[in-house]
Amino acid sequence: MSPTMRTRRFKSLISWTSAADLSSTWTTVRRLRFRRTTSIRGRRTSDLSALSCCGSWGKVFQVRKVVGAASGKIFAMKVLKKAMIVRNAKDTAHTKAERNILEEVKHPFIVDLIYAFQTGGKLYLILEYLSGGELFMQLEREGIFMEDTACFYLAEISMALGHLHQKGIIYRDLKPENIMLNNHGHVKLTDFGLCKESIHDGTVTHTFCGTIEYMAPEILMRSGHNRAVDWWSLGALMYDMLTGAPPFTGENRKKTIDKILKCKLSLPPYLTQEARDLLKRLLKRNASSRLGAAAGDAAEVQAHPFFKQINWEDLLARKVEPPFKPSLQSAEDVSQFDSKFTSQTPVDSPDDSTLSESANQAFLGFTYVAPSVLENIKERFAFEPKIRSPRRIMGSPRTPLSPVKFSSGDCWARSPHVPGAGPSVLQSPQDQAMELSHPEQMDVTASCEASAPLPIRQPAGANAAQAKQQAFPSLAKRPEHLRMNL
């Protein structure tokens, strides 16, 4: 496939939903791209209009968070329209699976989900912004990759696929459009709408899905497939990188399928022996004999001589220098995306909230906040407990009640009145604070005799003598229920 045909395929769009209804928390910067619909899922392959999109009914925007934690940071926002998704039960299942997988899977070469939320009519996925753009655009510019370049990208992709397989997930839609690059040039797999969960050894599934040029024969034949389909797709992607086109293409879908099922693999003579051998072993029509189909999975692929120069530990730690590092001017830079989309003004369409309650039930639990965000919030609101001053008078079940507490007199405590010293003086709050530095401790003993009367605030005025009377009579001995059992 020539670069011109790549562009034609890239710009081939079906139908799209209206633009996103943006939350006040986010400011739309620009549209990044349409969600391409070359991925298909359906029973009839002869009628394109009868096939539904890959579960991604919406658009992708570049947005800036304007409030709260990470304010000012740039993200990618994927907007999906509920009304289009709930029409088909499988589309609903794929959408929920994508959100669940993004929550579960954390890997250096897989896009990070930061937030997920919903309105009455739309679903929103807030993802990390990958300013390096699509690997597709690099292939568009370069035409083909040198083997060293392809080796780097394929190695990182194989690690991402291996991680998914360990969790029982098959990807099923590996293609240049779904491989993004971050600002340093490292790979990030995106768009998990066609993933299948709970596929372990011996388990197969029969859903017809993927992108025709990269689909394994067992998917096309509906004979049941497992994780081996991802290694076929890796081989098709490798062939695309090194030759400029997928290994089997035709004038239409039917001819492409016929070639995938029947035609012999043709390899250009300029490929090295290691590259030729890896392509032959990945593109075996018999899934059981395909490289990576055995228990070793990704380890078998990574052990091939084509990857002999790769230090896998350094690669996983992203210490290996990528062959292409995007030239970016700012965090908002979109130079690595197609200007046809980034130059458009984002349209804020109204939120269609007419879904029935039963339809909305399908999206219960969609909301999500990444653990890293929660940890950041905890750190921002962390505080040391305040050291409280000791009480001036430590309470007791026997502490006499002070009539002043319930009187309508002055609210400040008065200093003890000394005869001949003039009227008593009000204590200011500052004076009381000074007294708090020398608290009076209550003497608690094991004696059955009542302790000495505790000090209480003394009222002023003519009722002072009356107030000296205790509010209740003092007992000679402690009541039984207050005695200390020693």
LOGU-934519 format. One record per residue (C-alpha): residue number from 1; residue in three letters; x, y, z. Coordinates in Angstrom, 2 decimals, m for minus. Last residue first. Layout:
residues N
(site NUM,'Ala',(X,Y,Z)) ...
end
This chain:
residues 486
(site 486,'Leu',(m8.23,m2.40,92.82)) (site 485,'Asn',(m11.84,m1.80,91.93)) (site 484,'Met',(m12.30,1.94,91.83)) (site 483,'Arg',(m15.62,3.01,93.30)) (site 482,'Leu',(m18.03,4.95,91.14)) (site 481,'His',(m20.86,2.38,90.99)) (site 480,'Glu',(m20.71,1.85,94.72)) (site 479,'Pro',(m21.25,5.51,95.49)) (site 478,'Arg',(m18.19,7.27,96.89)) (site 477,'Lys',(m18.28,7.83,100.61)) (site 476,'Ala',(m19.12,10.80,102.78)) (site 475,'Leu',(m21.44,12.08,100.08)) (site 474,'Ser',(m21.46,15.69,98.96)) (site 473,'Pro',(m24.94,17.17,98.62)) (site 472,'Phe',(m25.99,18.50,95.21)) (site 471,'Ala',(m25.54,21.92,93.57)) (site 470,'Gln',(m23.01,22.78,96.13)) (site 469,'Gln',(m23.61,25.90,98.15)) (site 468,'Lys',(m21.08,28.55,97.33)) (site 467,'Ala',(m23.65,30.09,95.02)) (site 466,'Gln',(m25.65,31.29,97.94)) (site 465,'Ala',(m22.65,33.08,99.34)) (site 464,'Ala',(m21.90,34.73,96.02)) (site 463,'Asn',(m25.49,35.82,95.44)) (site 462,'Ala',(m24.79,39.43,96.29)) (site 461,'Gly',(m22.40,39.96,93.44)) (site 460,'Ala',(m19.71,37.93,91.75)) (site 459,'Pro',(m19.68,34.26,90.84)) (site 458,'Gln',(m16.77,31.97,91.67)) (site 457,'Arg',(m15.61,29.47,89.08)) (site 456,'Ile',(m15.10,26.06,90.58)) (site 455,'Pro',(m12.22,24.49,92.45)) (site 454,'Leu',(m12.60,20.79,93.31)) (site 453,'Pro',(m13.75,19.83,96.77)) (site 452,'Ala',(m11.29,17.56,98.48)) (site 451,'Ser',(m11.63,13.87,97.66)) (site 450,'Ala',(m14.38,11.72,99.10)) (site 449,'Glu',(m13.19,8.85,101.20)) (site 448,'Cys',(m13.09,5.39,99.65)) (site 447,'Ser',(m9.42,5.80,99.07)) (site 446,'Ala',(m7.89,4.51,95.86)) (site 445,'Thr',(m6.79,7.97,94.91)) (site 444,'Val',(m7.53,10.40,92.10)) (site 443,'Asp',(m6.03,13.82,92.67)) (site 442,'Met',(m7.31,16.12,89.94)) (site 441,'Gln',(m4.62,18.11,88.18)) (site 440,'Glu',(m4.66,21.88,88.09)) (site 439,'Pro',(m3.35,23.15,84.81)) (site 438,'His',(m0.39,25.52,84.71)) (site 437,'Ser',(m0.18,26.67,81.07)) (site 436,'Leu',(m3.94,27.09,81.10)) (site 435,'Glu',(m3.56,30.00,83.51)) (site 434,'Met',(m1.83,32.07,80.87)) (site 433,'Ala',(m4.67,31.37,78.47)) (site 432,'Gln',(m7.11,32.68,81.07)) (site 431,'Asp',(m5.18,35.91,81.23)) (site 430,'Gln',(m5.33,36.22,77.44)) (site 429,'Pro',(m9.08,35.52,77.47)) (site 428,'Ser',(m9.46,38.50,79.84)) (site 427,'Gln',(m10.15,37.98,83.49)) (site 426,'Leu',(m12.74,40.29,85.01)) (site 425,'Val',(m11.62,41.97,88.20)) (site 424,'Ser',(m13.21,41.57,91.60)) (site 423,'Pro',(m14.03,44.76,93.39)) (site 422,'Gly',(m11.58,46.23,95.83)) (site 421,'Ala',(m8.68,44.53,97.53)) (site 420,'Gly',(m10.14,44.74,100.99)) (site 419,'Pro',(m11.34,41.16,100.95)) (site 418,'Val',(m9.73,39.16,98.11)) (site 417,'His',(m12.08,38.10,95.34)) (site 416,'Pro',(m10.80,35.17,93.26)) (site 415,'Ser',(m10.37,36.17,89.61)) (site 414,'Arg',(m13.54,36.26,87.59)) (site 413,'Ala',(m14.28,33.87,84.76)) (site 412,'Trp',(m15.44,35.49,81.50)) (site 411,'Cys',(m19.02,35.05,80.32)) (site 410,'Asp',(m20.44,37.69,82.60)) (site 409,'Gly',(m23.79,36.94,84.18)) (site 408,'Ser',(m26.82,35.19,82.69)) (site 407,'Ser',(m26.30,32.11,84.80)) (site 406,'Phe',(m26.01,28.54,83.48)) (site 405,'Lys',(m22.30,28.06,83.93)) (site 404,'Val',(m22.40,30.40,86.91)) (site 403,'Pro',(m24.43,27.84,88.85)) (site 402,'Ser',(m21.37,25.61,88.84)) (site 401,'Leu',(m21.96,21.87,88.84)) (site 400,'Pro',(m19.88,19.82,91.24)) (site 399,'Thr',(m17.46,17.34,89.61)) (site 398,'Arg',(m18.48,13.89,90.82)) (site 397,'Pro',(m18.53,12.11,87.40)) (site 396,'Ser',(m15.13,13.69,86.88)) (site 395,'Gly',(m13.76,16.48,84.74)) (site 394,'Met',(m10.22,17.71,84.50)) (site 393,'Ile',(m10.10,21.35,85.44)) (site 392,'Arg',(m7.83,23.62,83.43)) (site 391,'Arg',(m8.00,21.28,80.44)) (site 390,'Pro',(m4.73,20.60,78.75)) (site 389,'Ser',(m3.97,22.61,75.60)) (site 388,'Arg',(m4.63,20.71,72.36)) (site 387,'Ile',(m1.82,19.68,70.08)) (site 386,'Lys',(m3.21,19.96,66.54)) (site 385,'Pro',(m3.09,16.84,64.36)) (site 384,'Glu',(m0.60,17.14,61.48)) (site 383,'Phe',(m2.08,17.69,58.06)) (site 382,'Ala',(m2.55,15.90,54.71)) (site 381,'Phe',(m4.85,17.68,52.26)) (site 380,'Arg',(m2.39,18.00,49.38)) (site 379,'Glu',(m0.93,14.55,49.99)) (site 378,'Lys',(m4.35,12.90,49.97)) (site 377,'Ile',(m5.24,14.63,46.70)) (site 376,'Asn',(m2.05,13.39,45.07)) (site 375,'Glu',(m2.78,9.86,46.26)) (site 374,'Leu',(m6.25,10.07,44.73)) (site 373,'Val',(m4.79,11.22,41.41)) (site 372,'Ser',(m2.31,8.34,41.35)) (site 371,'Pro',(m5.16,5.93,42.13)) (site 370,'Ala',(m6.89,6.97,38.88)) (site 369,'Val',(m10.45,8.26,39.26)) (site 368,'Tyr',(m13.34,6.31,37.74)) (site 367,'Thr',(m17.02,6.72,36.88)) (site 366,'Phe',(m18.56,3.93,34.78)) (site 365,'Gly',(m20.16,2.22,37.79)) (site 364,'Leu',(m23.60,2.10,36.21)) (site 363,'Phe',(m23.40,2.33,32.43)) (site 362,'Ala',(m25.95,m0.32,31.47)) (site 361,'Gln',(m28.44,1.16,33.94)) (site 360,'Asn',(m28.65,4.18,31.63)) (site 359,'Ala',(m30.63,2.11,29.15)) (site 358,'Ser',(m33.06,1.00,31.88)) (site 357,'Glu',(m33.60,4.61,32.93)) (site 356,'Ser',(m34.48,5.57,29.39)) (site 355,'Leu',(m32.15,7.72,27.37)) (site 354,'Thr',(m33.38,11.24,26.58)) (site 353,'Ser',(m30.32,13.05,27.93)) (site 352,'Asp',(m28.93,14.25,24.61)) (site 351,'Asp',(m26.18,16.60,25.71)) (site 350,'Pro',(m26.03,19.62,23.45)) (site 349,'Ser',(m23.13,19.86,20.99)) (site 348,'Asp',(m19.98,21.78,21.85)) (site 347,'Val',(m18.13,22.02,18.55)) (site 346,'Pro',(m14.34,22.10,18.60)) (site 345,'Thr',(m12.97,24.51,15.99)) (site 344,'Gln',(m11.14,22.63,13.26)) (site 343,'Ser',(m7.40,23.08,12.74)) (site 342,'Thr',(m6.56,19.93,14.70)) (site 341,'Phe',(m8.66,17.78,12.36)) (site 340,'Lys',(m7.21,18.55,8.95)) (site 339,'Ser',(m3.91,19.32,10.67)) (site 338,'Asp',(m3.27,15.58,11.09)) (site 337,'Phe',(m1.50,15.03,14.38)) (site 336,'Gln',(2.22,15.31,15.17)) (site 335,'Ser',(2.08,19.11,15.24)) (site 334,'Val',(m0.39,19.00,18.11)) (site 333,'Asp',(1.68,20.93,20.68)) (site 332,'Glu',(m0.29,21.63,23.86)) (site 331,'Ala',(2.56,20.70,26.23)) (site 330,'Ser',(4.80,23.08,24.31)) (site 329,'Gln',(7.17,23.40,21.35)) (site 328,'Leu',(7.41,19.73,20.43)) (site 327,'Ser',(9.88,17.98,18.14)) (site 326,'Pro',(8.86,14.35,18.51)) (site 325,'Lys',(11.66,11.90,19.29)) (site 324,'Phe',(12.17,9.20,16.67)) (site 323,'Pro',(14.50,6.22,16.98)) (site 322,'Pro',(13.62,5.88,20.67)) (site 321,'Glu',(16.54,5.95,23.16)) (site 320,'Val',(16.48,2.88,25.39)) (site 319,'Lys',(15.99,3.74,29.08)) (site 318,'Arg',(12.25,3.22,28.93)) (site 317,'Ala',(12.35,0.99,32.04)) (site 316,'Leu',(10.79,m1.79,29.94)) (site 315,'Leu',(13.46,m1.26,27.29)) (site 314,'Asp',(16.26,m1.29,29.84)) (site 313,'Glu',(15.05,m4.66,31.13)) (site 312,'Trp',(14.57,m6.00,27.61)) (site 311,'Asn',(18.03,m5.15,26.33)) (site 310,'Ile',(17.30,m5.45,22.62)) (site 309,'Gln',(20.12,m6.24,20.17)) (site 308,'Lys',(19.00,m9.86,19.67)) (site 307,'Phe',(15.47,m8.82,18.69)) (site 306,'Phe',(15.54,m10.34,15.18)) (site 305,'Pro',(17.20,m13.39,16.77)) (site 304,'His',(13.83,m14.47,18.26)) (site 303,'Ala',(13.69,m14.60,22.07)) (site 302,'Gln',(11.15,m11.75,22.17)) (site 301,'Val',(8.63,m13.82,20.23)) (site 300,'Glu',(8.95,m16.82,22.50)) (site 299,'Ala',(8.80,m14.62,25.63)) (site 298,'Ala',(5.58,m13.05,24.35)) (site 297,'Asp',(3.65,m16.34,24.60)) (site 296,'Gly',(5.79,m18.99,26.33)) (site 295,'Ala',(2.79,m21.30,26.65)) (site 294,'Ala',(2.59,m21.78,22.90)) (site 293,'Ala',(0.99,m19.41,20.39)) (site 292,'Gly',(3.93,m16.98,20.42)) (site 291,'Leu',(5.31,m18.10,17.06)) (site 290,'Arg',(2.49,m19.67,15.07)) (site 289,'Ser',(2.23,m23.48,15.06)) (site 288,'Ser',(m1.14,m23.56,16.87)) (site 287,'Ala',(m2.52,m20.72,14.74)) (site 286,'Asn',(m2.06,m22.55,11.44)) (site 285,'Arg',(m2.03,m19.63,9.03)) (site 284,'Lys',(1.59,m18.85,9.87)) (site 283,'Leu',(2.30,m15.13,9.72)) (site 282,'Leu',(4.40,m14.88,12.89)) (site 281,'Arg',(6.84,m17.61,11.84)) (site 280,'Lys',(7.29,m16.32,8.30)) (site 279,'Leu',(7.71,m12.73,9.48)) (site 278,'Leu',(10.33,m13.75,12.05)) (site 277,'Asp',(12.29,m15.71,9.45)) (site 276,'Arg',(12.30,m12.85,6.95)) (site 275,'Ala',(13.43,m10.35,9.58)) (site 274,'Glu',(16.27,m12.58,10.75)) (site 273,'Gln',(17.40,m13.28,7.17)) (site 272,'Thr',(17.57,m9.58,6.43)) (site 271,'Leu',(14.97,m7.95,4.18)) (site 270,'Tyr',(16.13,m6.58,0.81)) (site 269,'Pro',(14.65,m9.49,m1.15)) (site 268,'Pro',(11.00,m8.51,m0.60)) (site 267,'Leu',(8.85,m11.22,1.04)) (site 266,'Ser',(5.73,m12.68,m0.59)) (site 265,'Leu',(3.47,m14.75,1.65)) (site 264,'Lys',(1.48,m17.26,m0.38)) (site 263,'Cys',(m2.18,m16.51,m1.02)) (site 262,'Lys',(m5.08,m18.53,0.39)) (site 261,'Leu',(m6.72,m17.20,3.56)) (site 260,'Ile',(m5.22,m13.70,3.67)) (site 259,'Lys',(m5.58,m13.38,m0.10)) (site 258,'Asp',(m9.26,m14.35,m0.02)) (site 257,'Ile',(m9.90,m11.86,2.79)) (site 256,'Thr',(m8.33,m9.05,0.76)) (site 255,'Lys',(m10.38,m10.01,m2.27)) (site 254,'Lys',(m13.59,m9.84,m0.23)) (site 253,'Arg',(m12.65,m6.53,1.37)) (site 252,'Asn',(m12.01,m4.72,m1.87)) (site 251,'Glu',(m9.19,m4.03,m4.29)) (site 250,'Gly',(m6.92,m6.37,m2.38)) (site 249,'Thr',(m4.35,m6.39,0.40)) (site 248,'Phe',(m2.30,m9.14,2.02)) (site 247,'Pro',(1.09,m8.45,3.64)) (site 246,'Pro',(0.19,m4.99,5.00)) (site 245,'Ala',(1.80,m2.08,3.13)) (site 244,'Gly',(4.93,0.09,3.19)) (site 243,'Thr',(7.46,m2.76,3.06)) (site 242,'Leu',(9.24,m2.79,6.43)) (site 241,'Met',(6.58,m1.17,8.61)) (site 240,'Asp',(3.67,m2.98,6.93)) (site 239,'Tyr',(5.44,m6.35,7.27)) (site 238,'Met',(5.96,m5.65,10.96)) (site 237,'Leu',(2.28,m4.74,11.33)) (site 236,'Ala',(1.23,m7.98,9.63)) (site 235,'Gly',(3.56,m9.92,11.94)) (site 234,'Leu',(2.18,m8.12,14.99)) (site 233,'Ser',(m1.33,m8.91,13.74)) (site 232,'Trp',(m0.43,m12.60,13.55)) (site 231,'Trp',(0.94,m12.33,17.08)) (site 230,'Asp',(m2.31,m10.76,18.28)) (site 229,'Val',(m4.33,m13.60,16.76)) (site 228,'Ala',(m2.37,m16.07,18.92)) (site 227,'Arg',(m4.25,m14.72,21.97)) (site 226,'Asn',(m7.26,m16.93,21.19)) (site 225,'His',(m9.44,m17.73,18.20)) (site 224,'Gly',(m12.47,m19.78,17.23)) (site 223,'Ser',(m13.18,m21.16,13.76)) (site 222,'Arg',(m14.83,m17.97,12.60)) (site 221,'Met',(m13.00,m18.26,9.25)) (site 220,'Leu',(m12.02,m14.58,9.25)) (site 219,'Ile',(m11.00,m14.77,12.90)) (site 218,'Glu',(m8.96,m17.93,12.26)) (site 217,'Pro',(m7.20,m16.22,9.33)) (site 216,'Ala',(m5.75,m13.44,11.54)) (site 215,'Met',(m6.93,m9.88,10.98)) (site 214,'Tyr',(m4.39,m7.16,10.08)) (site 213,'Glu',(m5.70,m6.18,6.63)) (site 212,'Ile',(m9.31,m6.70,7.77)) (site 211,'Thr',(m9.23,m4.47,10.84)) (site 210,'Gly',(m10.68,m6.21,13.89)) (site 209,'Cys',(m13.79,m8.15,14.77)) (site 208,'Phe',(m15.70,m11.36,14.11)) (site 207,'Thr',(m16.42,m12.70,17.59)) (site 206,'His',(m15.66,m16.41,18.01)) (site 205,'Thr',(m13.82,m16.77,21.32)) (site 204,'Val',(m11.36,m19.37,22.52)) (site 203,'Thr',(m10.14,m20.66,25.89)) (site 202,'Gly',(m7.47,m23.38,26.04)) (site 201,'Asp',(m4.96,m21.23,27.89)) (site 200,'His',(m6.63,m18.02,29.06)) (site 199,'Ile',(m9.12,m15.64,27.47)) (site 198,'Ser',(m10.93,m13.90,30.33)) (site 197,'Glu',(m11.27,m10.54,28.56)) (site 196,'Lys',(m11.71,m9.66,24.89)) (site 195,'Cys',(m10.44,m6.40,23.50)) (site 194,'Leu',(m12.32,m4.70,20.68)) (site 193,'Gly',(m12.85,m1.33,22.37)) (site 192,'Phe',(m9.30,m1.14,23.72)) (site 191,'Asp',(m8.32,2.00,21.82)) (site 190,'Thr',(m4.70,2.80,22.71)) (site 189,'Leu',(m1.29,1.12,22.85)) (site 188,'Lys',(1.51,3.48,23.89)) (site 187,'Val',(4.95,3.40,22.25)) (site 186,'His',(7.87,5.59,23.28)) (site 185,'Gly',(8.79,8.74,21.35)) (site 184,'His',(9.68,11.04,24.25)) (site 183,'Asn',(6.44,13.06,24.02)) (site 182,'Asn',(4.40,9.86,23.92)) (site 181,'Leu',(3.83,7.80,20.80)) (site 180,'Met',(0.53,6.21,19.79)) (site 179,'Ile',(m0.28,2.81,18.34)) (site 178,'Asn',(m3.94,2.41,17.42)) (site 177,'Glu',(m3.59,3.91,13.94)) (site 176,'Pro',(m0.59,1.68,13.12)) (site 175,'Lys',(m2.64,m1.52,13.60)) (site 174,'Leu',(m3.32,m4.00,16.42)) (site 173,'Asp',(m7.05,m4.55,16.81)) (site 172,'Arg',(m7.50,m7.94,18.48)) (site 171,'Tyr',(m6.15,m7.01,21.95)) (site 170,'Ile',(m6.47,m10.31,23.81)) (site 169,'Ile',(m6.88,m10.09,27.58)) (site 168,'Gly',(m6.23,m12.94,30.04)) (site 167,'Lys',(m4.16,m10.80,32.41)) (site 166,'Gln',(m0.90,m12.36,31.23)) (site 165,'His',(m2.10,m11.76,27.67)) (site 164,'Leu',(m2.34,m8.01,28.29)) (site 163,'His',(1.22,m7.91,29.63)) (site 162,'Gly',(2.49,m9.88,26.64)) (site 161,'Leu',(0.77,m7.47,24.27)) (site 160,'Ala',(2.46,m4.48,25.93)) (site 159,'Met',(5.85,m6.20,25.84)) (site 158,'Ser',(5.38,m7.11,22.17)) (site 157,'Ile',(4.54,m3.47,21.39)) (site 156,'Glu',(7.83,m2.30,22.93)) (site 155,'Ala',(9.78,m4.84,20.87)) (site 154,'Leu',(7.86,m4.03,17.68)) (site 153,'Tyr',(8.68,m0.34,18.05)) (site 152,'Phe',(12.40,m0.92,18.56)) (site 151,'Cys',(12.69,m3.58,15.84)) (site 150,'Ala',(10.90,m1.35,13.32)) (site 149,'Thr',(13.51,1.35,13.83)) (site 148,'Asp',(16.39,m1.11,13.55)) (site 147,'Glu',(14.81,m2.65,10.45)) (site 146,'Met',(14.56,0.67,8.63)) (site 145,'Phe',(11.03,1.96,8.45)) (site 144,'Ile',(8.88,2.45,5.36)) (site 143,'Gly',(7.00,5.39,3.81)) (site 142,'Glu',(8.72,7.85,6.15)) (site 141,'Arg',(6.00,10.49,6.48)) (site 140,'Glu',(2.96,8.21,6.39)) (site 139,'Leu',(4.77,5.65,8.52)) (site 138,'Gln',(5.32,8.38,11.10)) (site 137,'Met',(1.66,9.36,10.84)) (site 136,'Phe',(0.56,5.76,11.44)) (site 135,'Leu',(2.70,5.63,14.57)) (site 134,'Glu',(0.13,8.07,15.86)) (site 133,'Gly',(0.85,11.32,17.65)) (site 132,'Gly',(3.91,12.16,19.75)) (site 131,'Ser',(1.75,14.37,21.98)) (site 130,'Leu',(0.20,11.47,23.85)) (site 129,'Tyr',(m2.27,13.16,26.21)) (site 128,'Glu',(m3.06,10.89,29.14)) (site 127,'Leu',(m6.65,9.78,29.05)) (site 126,'Ile',(m9.95,11.29,30.20)) (site 125,'Leu',(m12.75,8.95,29.13)) (site 124,'Tyr',(m16.18,10.56,28.85)) (site 123,'Leu',(m19.53,8.88,28.27)) (site 122,'Lys',(m22.50,10.77,26.89)) (site 121,'Gly',(m26.27,11.16,27.12)) (site 120,'Gly',(m27.19,11.86,30.72)) (site 119,'Thr',(m23.64,12.71,31.69)) (site 118,'Gln',(m20.75,10.36,32.32)) (site 117,'Phe',(m17.39,10.05,34.04)) (site 116,'Ala',(m14.00,8.39,33.58)) (site 115,'Tyr',(m10.73,9.82,34.85)) (site 114,'Ile',(m6.99,9.22,34.46)) (site 113,'Leu',(m6.81,6.24,32.08)) (site 112,'Asp',(m3.19,5.57,31.15)) (site 111,'Val',(m2.19,4.46,27.64)) (site 110,'Ile',(m0.28,1.18,27.43)) (site 109,'Phe',(3.48,0.95,26.90)) (site 108,'Pro',(4.62,1.69,30.46)) (site 107,'His',(1.94,m0.66,31.87)) (site 106,'Lys',(m1.16,m0.33,34.03)) (site 105,'Val',(m4.09,m2.56,33.10)) (site 104,'Glu',(m7.11,m2.73,35.39)) (site 103,'Glu',(m8.70,0.67,34.84)) (site 102,'Leu',(m8.08,0.69,31.10)) (site 101,'Ile',(m9.44,m2.84,30.95)) (site 100,'Asn',(m12.64,m1.84,32.73)) (site 99,'Arg',(m13.25,1.15,30.43)) (site 98,'Glu',(m12.64,m0.91,27.33)) (site 97,'Ala',(m14.82,m3.75,28.60)) (site 96,'Lys',(m17.70,m1.35,29.24)) (site 95,'Thr',(m17.49,m0.09,25.67)) (site 94,'His',(m17.20,m3.61,24.28)) (site 93,'Ala',(m20.26,m4.77,26.23)) (site 92,'Thr',(m22.33,m1.82,25.03)) (site 91,'Asp',(m21.26,m2.48,21.44)) (site 90,'Lys',(m22.21,m6.12,21.94)) (site 89,'Ala',(m25.67,m5.20,23.20)) (site 88,'Asn',(m26.36,m3.04,20.16)) (site 87,'Arg',(m28.46,0.11,20.16)) (site 86,'Val',(m26.94,1.01,23.53)) (site 85,'Ile',(m23.80,2.43,21.90)) (site 84,'Met',(m25.35,5.00,19.58)) (site 83,'Ala',(m27.57,6.48,22.29)) (site 82,'Lys',(m24.68,6.52,24.74)) (site 81,'Lys',(m22.52,8.87,22.68)) (site 80,'Leu',(m18.81,8.48,23.32)) (site 79,'Val',(m16.34,11.28,24.07)) (site 78,'Lys',(m12.61,10.58,24.32)) (site 77,'Met',(m10.75,13.34,26.13)) (site 76,'Ala',(m6.99,13.69,25.76)) (site 75,'Phe',(m5.24,15.53,28.59)) (site 74,'Ile',(m3.31,18.77,29.15)) (site 73,'Lys',(m2.51,19.98,32.66)) (site 72,'Gly',(m3.67,23.43,33.78)) (site 71,'Ser',(m5.10,22.22,37.08)) (site 70,'Ala',(m3.52,18.92,38.09)) (site 69,'Ala',(m5.74,18.81,41.21)) (site 68,'Gly',(m8.80,21.03,41.12)) (site 67,'Val',(m9.93,23.34,38.35)) (site 66,'Val',(m9.06,24.12,34.72)) (site 65,'Lys',(m8.10,20.75,33.27)) (site 64,'Arg',(m7.03,21.30,29.67)) (site 63,'Val',(m8.51,19.37,26.78)) (site 62,'Gln',(m7.36,17.80,23.52)) (site 61,'Phe',(m10.35,16.17,21.93)) (site 60,'Val',(m11.20,12.69,20.66)) (site 59,'Lys',(m14.45,11.91,18.91)) (site 58,'Gly',(m17.37,9.57,19.24)) (site 57,'Trp',(m18.93,6.19,18.71)) (site 56,'Ser',(m15.99,3.96,19.52)) (site 55,'Gly',(m17.44,0.46,19.59)) (site 54,'Cys',(m15.45,m0.64,16.57)) (site 53,'Cys',(m17.95,0.77,14.13)) (site 52,'Ser',(m20.95,m1.25,13.06)) (site 51,'Leu',(m21.25,m3.29,9.91)) (site 50,'Ala',(m24.39,m3.24,7.82)) (site 49,'Ser',(m23.19,m0.24,5.82)) (site 48,'Leu',(m20.12,m2.19,4.71)) (site 47,'Asp',(m22.16,m4.94,3.08)) (site 46,'Ser',(m20.14,m7.96,2.02)) (site 45,'Thr',(m18.74,m8.76,5.44)) (site 44,'Arg',(m22.02,m9.78,7.03)) (site 43,'Arg',(m21.80,m10.97,10.62)) (site 42,'Gly',(m20.48,m7.85,12.28)) (site 41,'Arg',(m17.52,m6.09,13.83)) (site 40,'Ile',(m15.31,m3.72,11.94)) (site 39,'Ser',(m12.19,m1.68,12.47)) (site 38,'Thr',(m11.90,0.82,9.62)) (site 37,'Thr',(m13.93,3.19,11.75)) (site 36,'Arg',(m11.41,5.84,12.65)) (site 35,'Arg',(m12.08,7.82,15.81)) (site 34,'Phe',(m11.89,11.33,14.49)) (site 33,'Arg',(m8.83,13.29,15.37)) (site 32,'Leu',(m7.25,15.77,17.73)) (site 31,'Arg',(m9.97,18.37,18.13)) (site 30,'Arg',(m8.78,21.50,19.84)) (site 29,'Val',(m8.24,23.15,23.22)) (site 28,'Thr',(m11.40,22.12,24.99)) (site 27,'Thr',(m11.55,23.46,28.55)) (site 26,'Trp',(m12.40,20.91,31.21)) (site 25,'Thr',(m14.03,21.17,34.63)) (site 24,'Ser',(m17.04,22.90,33.11)) (site 23,'Ser',(m17.83,19.58,31.47)) (site 22,'Leu',(m17.75,19.41,27.71)) (site 21,'Asp',(m20.58,18.19,25.52)) (site 20,'Ala',(m18.60,16.57,22.76)) (site 19,'Ala',(m19.25,16.91,19.07)) (site 18,'Ser',(m22.09,15.09,17.30)) (site 17,'Thr',(m21.73,11.47,16.41)) (site 16,'Trp',(m19.96,10.26,13.37)) (site 15,'Ser',(m20.76,8.26,10.28)) (site 14,'Ile',(m18.24,6.44,8.04)) (site 13,'Leu',(m14.75,7.82,7.47)) (site 12,'Ser',(m12.08,7.11,4.87)) (site 11,'Lys',(m9.42,9.71,5.61)) (site 10,'Phe',(m6.85,7.20,6.91)) (site 9,'Arg',(m7.56,4.77,4.09)) (site 8,'Arg',(m7.00,7.50,1.52)) (site 7,'Thr',(m3.88,8.65,3.31)) (site 6,'Arg',(m2.50,5.12,3.38)) (site 5,'Met',(m3.36,4.75,m0.31)) (site 4,'Thr',(m1.25,7.81,m1.02)) (site 3,'Pro',(1.56,6.42,1.15)) (site 2,'Ser',(1.51,3.32,m1.08)) (site 1,'Met',(0.00,0.00,0.00)) 
end
